[in-house]
Amino acid sequence: MQTADSSLTLRATTGSAALATMNAAVYKGAQKVDVEAIPVPQIGRGEVLICVETCGICHTDLKKIEHDLLPPPRVYGHETAGVIAAVGEGVTQYAPGDRVVVFHHIPCGQCFYCSKKLYAQCTVYKKVGVTAGFEPAGGGFSQYVRVMDWIVERGIEKIPEGVSFDQASFVEPVNTCVKGMHQLDPQPGDVVAILGQGPIGLIFTMLAARTGARIVATDTMEFRRGLARRFGAHEAHDPRGETFSRTVKAMTDGRGADLVIIAASAPGIVEQAVACSRPGAKILLFAQTSHKERIEVSGADICVGERTLCGSYSASVDVQKESANLVFSGALPVEELVSHRFTLTDIHLAIERALHPDPESLKIVVHPQR
C-alpha cells in the first residue's frame, strides 16, 4: 500500500500483508448503502490507522441515512473499537497492536463554547476526525479508519486485556449518557422517569440506579421493560396506558417526577414528559436530534410550573475517562445489550433490523473483519 508517510508500518490483525483496498459500507444517497471495495485510507504525521473489529449502529447514523441528511458519498459508523494497524510519524503513545476505542469528535479546548464546557458547540468538535475515506463521517462501517492528529492526541482510549471489542464499543454511547446524567445530577430518593428503554434508555437506567434514585421506566415492548427492571428500574410500564402516570403520582405523593429523561423519539413524548413531571422538575431531551421534529407544550407548564427543559447532545471529553472506566470495569453490563451481530456484508440486514426492531432487538453491532 502506498502511504503518505514512508515510516508507516501497516499490520492487520489477521497478520496479512499490507492492503491496498478494503471493504466499506458506502452511503450513496437516496437511503442507499452499498458494500464495495475502496482504498485503505492513507495516514500522515500524527495520525493512526485502526483495523475496525466492532462498530455499533447508532440511531444518529440511521437518521442521516434514512432521511438523507448529509450529501454522499460517506462511510458512517462512530462507535468504533479495534486494533491499531499503523502509526504515522511522531506518534509515540500508541503502537501497532494496541487495542483501542476512538472518539470521532474532540473539542479545541480554547474557544468560547469550550470555556463554557459546551463542547458539542465547538467548531473543532463539529469537525469529524475519523474517516474511512470521502467526507469524514466516522467510518466505522469499514475495515479500516484513519484517525486524524487532534483525535489521536485526546480521543483514543486503550482497551484493557479481557475486555471484548463489543463491550468496548459502548464507551462512546455511555459517554453521551454520563454527560446527560451530570447535567441532571439525580440525588438519592429522587424519582426519575426514563422514557424509552432501547439501548440508550437502558444505559440511562443503569446509570440512574447507581445514584440511589427511584426509577420509573417506559417502553412499548415488554422485553425491554423486563430488562429495565433487571438493570435497576423500580417500575416499568407501557407508556400508552394510564398505569405509568398513576405510578409516578403514587411514588411522589401526587407531585410528579423530579427528573425526566427522554431517551426515545416519538410523537407526543415530550408532552408526556412535561405531564408526568412535578413543578420545578428538570426534563432532559436526549433523542430529539432532527430539525424536523416539533414539540408543542403549554408555556404555562414551563413558566408557571418553573420546569426546566434542557438538551444534551453527543459526548464530553470531561467524562471520557469516567465512561471508559464504567465500561471496561464491567460496572455497567453493557455487552448484555447486544442482541444482534452482523458482518459488514450483511449491513443492509443490520440497518433494517435497527430501523425496524423486533420485540427482542436491542443493540446491533457490525464486525467488519468477519
C-alpha positions as CSV (number, residue, x, y, z in Angstrom):
1,M,0.0,0.0,0.0
2,Q,1.3,3.5,-0.9
3,T,1.2,5.8,2.1
4,A,1.7,9.4,2.8
5,D,4.4,8.6,5.4
6,S,7.3,6.4,4.5
7,S,7.8,5.5,8.1
8,L,4.3,4.0,8.4
9,T,4.0,0.2,9.0
10,L,0.7,-1.5,8.3
11,R,0.0,-4.5,10.4
12,A,-3.5,-6.0,10.0
13,T,-4.9,-8.1,12.9
14,T,-5.1,-11.1,10.6
15,G,-1.4,-11.0,10.0
16,S,-2.0,-10.4,6.3
17,A,0.3,-8.3,4.1
18,A,-0.3,-4.6,3.5
19,L,-3.6,-4.0,1.8
20,A,-4.4,-1.5,-0.9
21,T,-8.2,-1.8,-0.7
22,M,-10.8,-2.7,1.9
23,N,-14.5,-3.3,2.2
24,A,-16.7,-0.4,3.3
25,A,-20.4,0.3,3.5
26,V,-20.7,3.5,1.4
27,Y,-23.7,5.7,1.8
28,K,-24.7,6.6,-1.8
29,G,-27.7,8.9,-1.2
30,A,-31.4,8.2,-1.5
31,Q,-31.2,5.9,1.6
32,K,-28.9,3.6,-0.3
33,V,-25.8,1.9,1.2
34,D,-23.5,-0.3,-0.9
35,V,-20.7,-2.5,0.4
36,E,-17.8,-2.0,-2.0
37,A,-14.0,-2.0,-2.2
38,I,-12.4,1.4,-1.6
39,P,-8.8,2.4,-0.9
40,V,-7.5,1.9,2.6
41,P,-7.1,5.4,3.9
42,Q,-3.6,6.9,3.9
43,I,-2.4,8.4,7.2
44,G,0.1,11.2,7.7
45,R,2.1,12.7,10.6
46,G,0.4,12.4,14.0
47,E,-2.3,10.0,12.7
48,V,-3.1,6.4,13.2
49,L,-4.8,3.7,11.2
50,I,-7.3,1.4,13.1
51,C,-8.4,-2.0,12.0
52,V,-12.1,-2.0,13.0
53,E,-13.2,-5.0,14.9
54,T,-16.6,-3.8,16.1
55,C,-18.8,-0.8,15.3
56,G,-22.1,-0.2,17.0
57,I,-25.1,1.1,15.0
58,C,-26.2,4.4,16.4
59,H,-29.6,5.9,15.6
60,T,-28.0,9.3,14.7
61,D,-26.3,7.5,11.8
62,L,-29.6,5.8,10.9
63,K,-31.4,9.1,10.8
64,K,-28.7,10.5,8.5
65,I,-29.2,7.5,6.1
66,E,-33.0,7.3,6.4
67,H,-33.6,11.0,5.9
68,D,-30.6,11.8,3.6
69,L,-29.4,14.5,5.9
70,L,-25.9,14.8,4.5
71,P,-24.6,14.6,0.9
72,P,-23.0,11.4,-0.3
73,P,-20.6,9.6,-0.5
74,R,-19.8,8.9,3.1
75,V,-19.0,6.0,5.4
76,Y,-20.9,6.2,8.6
77,G,-20.3,4.5,12.0
78,H,-18.7,6.0,15.0
79,E,-19.0,3.6,17.9
80,T,-15.6,2.1,16.9
81,A,-13.4,-0.4,18.6
82,G,-10.4,-2.1,17.0
83,V,-6.6,-2.6,16.8
84,I,-4.1,0.0,15.7
85,A,-2.7,-1.2,12.4
86,A,-0.3,1.6,11.7
87,V,1.1,4.8,13.2
88,G,2.3,7.9,11.5
89,E,5.5,9.8,12.1
90,G,5.6,11.4,15.6
91,V,3.1,9.1,17.2
92,T,4.7,7.7,20.4
93,Q,1.8,7.0,22.7
94,Y,0.4,4.2,20.5
95,A,1.8,1.3,18.6
96,P,0.6,-1.3,16.1
97,G,-1.3,-4.0,18.0
98,D,-2.8,-1.7,20.7
99,R,-6.4,-2.4,21.3
100,V,-8.4,0.9,21.3
101,V,-11.7,2.7,21.1
102,V,-11.8,6.0,19.3
103,F,-14.0,9.1,19.6
104,H,-14.8,10.9,16.3
105,H,-15.2,14.3,17.9
106,I,-12.8,16.2,20.2
107,P,-13.1,19.9,21.0
108,C,-10.3,22.5,20.8
109,G,-10.5,23.4,24.5
110,Q,-9.8,27.1,23.9
111,C,-12.9,28.7,22.3
112,F,-15.9,30.4,23.9
113,Y,-18.0,27.3,23.9
114,C,-15.2,25.1,25.4
115,S,-14.8,27.7,28.2
116,K,-18.5,27.1,29.0
117,K,-18.0,23.3,28.7
118,L,-20.4,23.2,25.7
119,Y,-18.1,21.1,23.7
120,A,-20.6,19.9,21.1
121,Q,-20.9,23.6,20.0
122,C,-17.2,24.0,19.4
123,T,-16.2,24.5,15.8
124,V,-13.4,22.0,16.0
125,Y,-15.6,19.5,17.8
126,K,-18.1,19.7,14.9
127,K,-15.3,18.5,12.6
128,V,-15.3,14.7,12.3
129,G,-11.8,13.5,12.8
130,V,-12.2,9.8,11.9
131,T,-12.8,8.6,8.3
132,A,-12.7,5.6,6.0
133,G,-12.4,8.0,3.0
134,F,-14.7,10.6,1.4
135,E,-16.1,13.3,3.7
136,P,-15.2,12.3,7.3
137,A,-18.3,10.7,8.9
138,G,-16.9,8.3,11.4
139,G,-16.0,5.5,9.0
140,G,-16.6,2.6,11.4
141,F,-18.7,0.7,8.9
142,S,-15.5,-0.3,7.1
143,Q,-12.4,-2.4,7.7
144,Y,-10.0,0.4,8.4
145,V,-10.3,4.0,9.6
146,R,-7.9,6.9,9.6
147,V,-7.7,8.8,12.9
148,M,-6.6,12.5,12.5
149,D,-4.0,14.1,14.7
150,W,-6.2,16.1,17.1
151,I,-8.2,13.0,17.8
152,V,-5.1,10.9,18.4
153,E,-3.9,13.4,21.0
154,R,-7.0,13.2,23.2
155,G,-9.7,11.0,21.7
156,I,-8.4,7.4,22.0
157,E,-8.7,5.0,24.9
158,K,-6.7,1.8,25.2
159,I,-8.8,-1.3,25.9
160,P,-7.6,-3.5,28.8
161,E,-7.0,-7.2,28.4
162,G,-10.1,-9.3,28.9
163,V,-12.5,-6.6,27.5
164,S,-14.1,-7.6,24.3
165,F,-14.4,-5.3,21.3
166,D,-18.2,-5.5,21.5
167,Q,-18.1,-4.3,25.1
168,A,-15.5,-1.6,24.4
169,S,-17.6,-0.2,21.5
170,F,-20.0,1.1,24.2
171,V,-17.6,3.7,25.5
172,E,-18.8,6.5,23.2
173,P,-22.6,6.0,23.8
174,V,-22.0,5.6,27.5
175,N,-20.1,8.9,27.5
176,T,-23.1,10.6,26.0
177,C,-25.4,9.3,28.7
178,V,-22.9,10.1,31.5
179,K,-22.8,13.7,30.2
180,G,-26.6,13.9,30.4
181,M,-26.6,12.4,33.9
182,H,-24.1,15.0,35.1
183,Q,-26.4,17.7,33.7
184,L,-29.4,16.4,35.6
185,D,-27.5,15.4,38.8
186,P,-30.0,13.0,40.3
187,Q,-29.9,12.6,44.1
188,P,-30.7,9.6,46.3
189,G,-34.5,9.3,46.6
190,D,-35.3,11.4,43.5
191,V,-38.0,9.9,41.2
192,V,-36.5,9.7,37.7
193,A,-38.8,8.9,34.8
194,I,-36.9,7.4,31.8
195,L,-39.0,7.4,28.7
196,G,-37.7,4.7,26.2
197,Q,-35.8,1.6,27.1
198,G,-33.8,1.0,23.9
199,P,-30.0,0.6,24.4
200,I,-29.6,4.3,25.3
201,G,-32.6,4.3,27.7
202,L,-31.3,1.1,29.4
203,I,-27.8,2.7,29.8
204,F,-29.5,5.7,31.5
205,T,-31.4,3.2,33.7
206,M,-28.1,1.6,34.7
207,L,-26.5,4.9,35.5
208,A,-29.5,6.3,37.4
209,A,-29.7,3.1,39.5
210,R,-26.1,3.9,40.7
211,T,-27.2,7.2,42.2
212,G,-29.8,5.9,44.5
213,A,-32.7,7.5,42.6
214,R,-36.0,5.7,42.2
215,I,-36.6,4.9,38.5
216,V,-39.8,4.6,36.6
217,A,-39.2,3.4,33.0
218,T,-41.4,3.2,30.0
219,D,-41.3,1.3,26.8
220,T,-43.9,-0.2,24.4
221,M,-42.0,-3.6,24.4
222,E,-42.4,-5.9,27.3
223,F,-39.0,-7.4,26.8
224,R,-37.3,-4.0,27.2
225,R,-39.5,-3.3,30.3
226,G,-38.2,-6.5,31.8
227,L,-34.6,-5.5,31.2
228,A,-35.3,-2.1,32.7
229,R,-36.4,-3.8,36.0
230,R,-33.4,-6.1,35.8
231,F,-31.0,-3.1,35.4
232,G,-32.4,-1.1,38.3
233,A,-35.8,0.4,37.5
234,H,-38.3,0.1,40.3
235,E,-41.2,0.2,37.9
236,A,-41.5,-0.2,34.2
237,H,-44.7,0.4,32.2
238,D,-46.2,0.7,28.8
239,P,-46.4,4.5,28.1
240,R,-49.7,4.0,26.2
241,G,-51.6,3.1,29.3
242,E,-52.6,5.0,32.4
243,T,-50.5,2.9,34.8
244,F,-47.4,4.9,34.2
245,S,-48.7,8.3,35.2
246,R,-50.6,6.8,38.2
247,T,-47.4,5.1,39.4
248,V,-45.4,8.3,39.2
249,K,-48.0,10.1,41.1
250,A,-48.2,7.4,43.8
251,M,-44.4,7.4,44.2
252,T,-44.3,11.2,44.7
253,D,-47.4,12.0,46.8
254,G,-49.1,13.3,43.7
255,R,-46.4,15.7,42.7
256,G,-44.8,14.1,39.6
257,A,-41.3,13.0,38.7
258,D,-38.4,15.1,39.9
259,L,-36.4,14.4,36.7
260,V,-37.4,13.1,33.3
261,I,-35.1,11.7,30.6
262,I,-36.5,11.4,27.1
263,A,-34.4,8.6,25.6
264,A,-36.7,7.9,22.6
265,S,-38.2,9.9,19.8
266,A,-41.9,9.6,19.2
267,P,-44.9,11.9,18.7
268,G,-46.1,13.3,22.0
269,I,-43.2,12.0,24.1
270,V,-42.0,15.5,25.2
271,E,-45.6,16.4,26.1
272,Q,-45.8,13.3,28.2
273,A,-42.6,14.1,29.9
274,V,-44.0,17.5,30.9
275,A,-47.3,15.9,32.0
276,C,-45.6,13.4,34.3
277,S,-43.2,15.8,35.9
278,R,-43.7,18.0,39.0
279,P,-43.4,21.8,39.2
280,G,-39.7,22.6,39.2
281,A,-38.7,19.4,37.5
282,K,-35.8,19.1,35.0
283,I,-36.6,17.4,31.7
284,L,-33.7,16.2,29.5
285,L,-34.3,16.0,25.8
286,F,-31.7,13.4,24.6
287,A,-33.2,11.8,21.5
288,Q,-34.6,14.8,19.7
289,T,-31.8,15.3,17.2
290,S,-33.7,16.0,14.0
291,H,-34.6,19.6,13.0
292,K,-37.8,18.1,11.5
293,E,-39.0,17.1,15.0
294,R,-41.5,19.5,16.5
295,I,-42.9,19.7,20.0
296,E,-45.8,21.7,21.5
297,V,-46.2,22.3,25.2
298,S,-48.1,24.8,27.3
299,G,-46.0,27.9,28.0
300,A,-47.6,28.0,31.5
301,D,-46.4,24.4,32.2
302,I,-42.8,25.7,31.8
303,C,-43.1,29.2,33.1
304,V,-45.7,29.0,35.9
305,G,-44.6,25.4,36.7
306,E,-41.0,26.5,36.8
307,R,-39.8,23.5,34.9
308,T,-36.5,23.3,33.1
309,L,-36.3,21.9,29.6
310,C,-32.7,21.1,28.7
311,G,-30.8,19.3,25.9
312,S,-27.8,17.1,25.9
313,Y,-26.0,16.1,22.7
314,S,-23.0,14.0,21.9
315,A,-20.0,13.2,24.1
316,S,-17.9,15.2,26.6
317,V,-14.2,15.0,26.8
318,D,-14.5,15.7,30.5
319,V,-16.2,12.4,31.2
320,Q,-14.1,10.3,28.7
321,K,-12.1,8.5,31.4
322,E,-15.1,8.0,33.6
323,S,-17.2,6.5,30.8
324,A,-14.3,4.2,29.7
325,N,-13.8,3.0,33.3
326,L,-17.5,2.3,33.7
327,V,-17.4,0.1,30.6
328,F,-14.1,-1.5,31.0
329,S,-14.6,-2.4,34.7
330,G,-17.9,-4.1,34.0
331,A,-19.7,-1.7,36.3
332,L,-22.3,-1.3,33.6
333,P,-23.2,-4.7,32.0
334,V,-23.4,-3.1,28.5
335,E,-22.4,-6.2,26.5
336,E,-25.7,-7.7,27.6
337,L,-27.4,-5.1,25.5
338,V,-26.0,-6.6,22.2
339,S,-28.8,-8.6,20.6
340,H,-27.5,-9.0,17.0
341,R,-24.1,-9.2,15.4
342,F,-23.7,-8.8,11.6
343,T,-20.8,-8.9,9.2
344,L,-20.2,-5.9,7.0
345,T,-21.5,-7.8,4.0
346,D,-24.9,-8.1,5.8
347,I,-25.0,-4.4,6.9
348,H,-28.3,-4.0,5.0
349,L,-29.9,-6.5,7.3
350,A,-28.3,-4.8,10.3
351,I,-29.7,-1.4,9.3
352,E,-33.1,-2.8,8.5
353,R,-33.2,-4.6,11.9
354,A,-32.1,-1.4,13.7
355,L,-34.7,0.7,11.9
356,H,-37.5,-1.8,12.5
357,P,-36.6,-3.7,15.7
358,D,-38.5,-6.8,16.6
359,P,-39.6,-7.3,20.3
360,E,-36.2,-8.6,21.4
361,S,-33.9,-6.3,19.3
362,L,-31.5,-4.1,21.2
363,K,-28.0,-3.0,20.3
364,I,-26.8,-4.1,16.9
365,V,-23.2,-4.2,16.1
366,V,-21.2,-4.8,12.9
367,H,-18.0,-6.9,12.7
368,P,-16.1,-5.6,9.6
369,Q,-13.3,-8.2,9.7
370,R,-15.6,-11.2,9.6
